[in-house]
Structures are given as C-alpha cells and as structure tokens.
Amino acid sequence: MIPPDSIPHADLLGRDDIKVLVDYFYEKVREDLLLSFIFDDIAEFDWGPHLPKMYDFWKTMLFQSGSYHENPLRPHLGLS
C-alpha cells in the first residue's frame, strides 16, 4: 500500500487520491490490535462493498460530488 504522504501533491484532487488515503487508513485500522476487532468482530464488515462507499462518502464530503446517497449514521446505530 502506498502511504498517503508519498502522494506527490499536498491536496486531494479526486477519487483516486481519496482511495489511496482511505485504503491506507483502513489497512492501519485492520493491523491495530485495539481497533481491528471492532471492525472485524463487532461490526463484521464486508470490506468489499464498504470501501467503495467510503470513497464515495469522502468524495461527496470533500468535493460535493453527490456520489454518496446513503445515511452515514444508519449503519452505525445497531453497533454497541
């Protein structure tokens, strides 16, 4: 995985840059002993569909792209 600080520009320019950053973040989360069980055991994430949603979420938040149409809080309400 390419660390985000190795991207040759300082700003995120689009979905490709967001993908690098989100993938790197979740890679680190999944390696972390304190955090990984929350995602893998409690939330039982299906990473395949989750990551593209995160790319779209951040693209919408950062660039007002409108590519994310879901309620970002709803999936988290049932977790405890």
Secondary structure, DSSP 4 states (H G I P E B T S, - for coil): ---GGGSSSSS--SHHHHHHHHHHHHHHHHH-TTTHHIIIIIS---HHHHHHHHHHHHHHHHH------S-SSHHHHT--
